Amino acid sequence: MLLIFDFDGVILDSSADIANAANYTLEHFGFRRLPNTTIKALIGHGARDLVRRSFAEANGQEPFVPENAYDTYLNYYMENAVVESKLYPNIISTLAALNERGDKCAILTNKPEPLTKKICIQLGIDKYFEYIIGPESLEKMKPNPEGILKLLAATKVLPSEAMMIGDSDSDIMTGRAAGVKTCAVTYGIGDLDKLLLTKPDMVIDDAWDLV
């Protein structure tokens, strides 16, 4: 089976480091900091979207983003991506067990691909994934199904033998659009109520439930 994981909120509890990078960027350009809970609610649609929405929140909903704001955010985050971030419980044991029984694992994320790969290497989990795909490798990000379709073609796996695992409604929508099974995790960053409204095929409270 092919198991396709979202990254933030499924593999990695990254909200604190993302919030720190966003607030560093806001302060760098003279804007006020935002509560971590506010930034957490903005995560899920890619780094550029997060930066744009963070400045909108800090600037009273005005659609103003300073030039180089995204680069400032990304450069800071690249150097400070695993300060407070940590793997969710049982992630390593789950990935090891899935690999041992012959399942294929991949990451499909809206997070910048080089950053995702760097974090995986730093945490020692890159060896468990056959593919790590971010927006740089795609024409369209989630919830467009392009990423899943690309993974199905690369691994020669049928949609009926694949599953998208995520913590946001966008992940479930992506899986459904690609015709694969869907699994929601309740422990992640995404809005749980919105997630469950998508009626995924499975709902799990712990990564080990996949095994």
Helices and strands as residue ranges (DSSP letters): E 2-5, E 12-13, H 15-28, H 36-40, H 47-58, H 69-79, E 86-87, H 91-100, E 104-108, H 113-123, G 126-128, E 131-133, G 135-137, H 146-155, G 159-161, E 162-166, H 169-178, E 181-185, H 192-197, E 202-204, G 207-210
